[in-house]
């Protein structure tokens, strides 16, 4: 009996494989009761897709797992986070962290065949576990490719009450901008906004000895910043390194 690239332990036993053979190097367990042949190498998305076949149909990847899949600068956790509709008995698996949520259709999206919590729901979920600076960095990363919009996030936060993390999510939502290109830039911008210094301006063009580059800059007047007063990406502007702007890499 030929085995498919991924199979259950029961299928392997029906094919005549012994326990010692399954413990060999050619057969690698990737989840509870799921095994993959080593000659059928799979990437992260494929592994999660295989794992999803053993989950209830309403399951969706969430929290840092969803943030990673949506392109945020977070490491994929060792144990995948999934969210399920509340029920009497939840799946108990060593490779999963299971959460319960009552989510509506807009709160779950299909991402290349994977059920994943929407960017708005992911931001709300992470608000309960991430410090504000890291939450802003994740929000910037979700905003940049268009997974998240200010209007959709505001609408999602308006729909929730008495949910852990919603206060932090509402405080951090106005700080998000699409102009921040990296996690360090988002973190630096957050601390500048929270400090007594003028609000920063994202992705300003500065000129030095005939060469231009993109930087985050602070304005001595605080005008045109990308702090609490704006949600959209800042419009690039040309500034002089010897003029009124103090450029900060």
Residue, then its C-alpha position, 0 to 999 in steps of 0.5 A: x500500500x503506497x502512503x500519501x505524503x502525509x498520513x495518520x498513524x492508523x493509515x501507517x499501521x494499515x500499510x504494514x509499518x511497524x512502530x520502529x519504522x515510524x520512529x525512523x528518520x524517514x517518517x516525521x510526526x508534525x502534529x497529533x496523529x499526523x506523520x509526513x514522509x521526509x522525502x515530501x519536504x513541506x514548508x510552514x504553510x503546508x505544515x499548518x495546512x496539514x495540521x488543520x485537517x485534524x482540527x474542527x472545521x470552525x478552527x482558525x489560526x490566531x494570535x502570533x500564528x496569524x500575525x506571522x502568516x499575515x506578514x508581521x515581524x513576529x516569530x512563528x510560535x513553537x505551538x500554533x495558536x488556534x481559535x475555536x467557537x466555545x464548546x463543552x470539550x476542546x481539543x487537547x493537543x501538545x502542539x496547539x494553544x487553543x483559545x475560544x472566541x465567538x467570531x463573526x464572518x468578518x473576523x476570519x479570512x481565507x489566506x491561501x487556503x488557511x483559515x486565519x483570524x482577520x488582521x483586525x481580530x489578530x490585532x485585538x487578540x494580541x493587544x491582550x498579550x503584547x506590550x504597547x510598543x510591540x503591538x504598534x509594530x505588529x499593527x504597522x506591519x499589518x497595515x503596510x500590505x493592506x491587510x488592515x485599514x484604520x476604518x476596519x480596525x475602528x469598526x472592529x474595536x467598536x463592536x467589542x466590550x469587556x474583552x481583555x486587551x480592548x483598552x490597549x488596542x484602542x489606545x494603540x490604534x491611532x498610532x499605526x501608520x503604513x509608512x513604517x517599513x521595519x519593526x525597529x522603526x515602529x518601536x522607535x516611533x512609538x517611544x518618540x511619540x510617548x516621549x516629551x520630544x516632538x512627534x516623528x514624521x515617517x519616511x521623510x526624504x533627506x538630502x546630504x551632499x547631493x544624495x537622498x535617503x529615506x529616514x524618520x525625522x522629528x519636527x521641532x514644531x510637532x507639525x505633520x507628525x505620524x503620532x496620535x493625530x494621524x492614522x494614514x501614511x505620511x506623505x514624503x517630503x523633501x527636507x534639508x539636513x541643515x534645515x529645520x528637521x533633525x533626522x534620526x535613522 
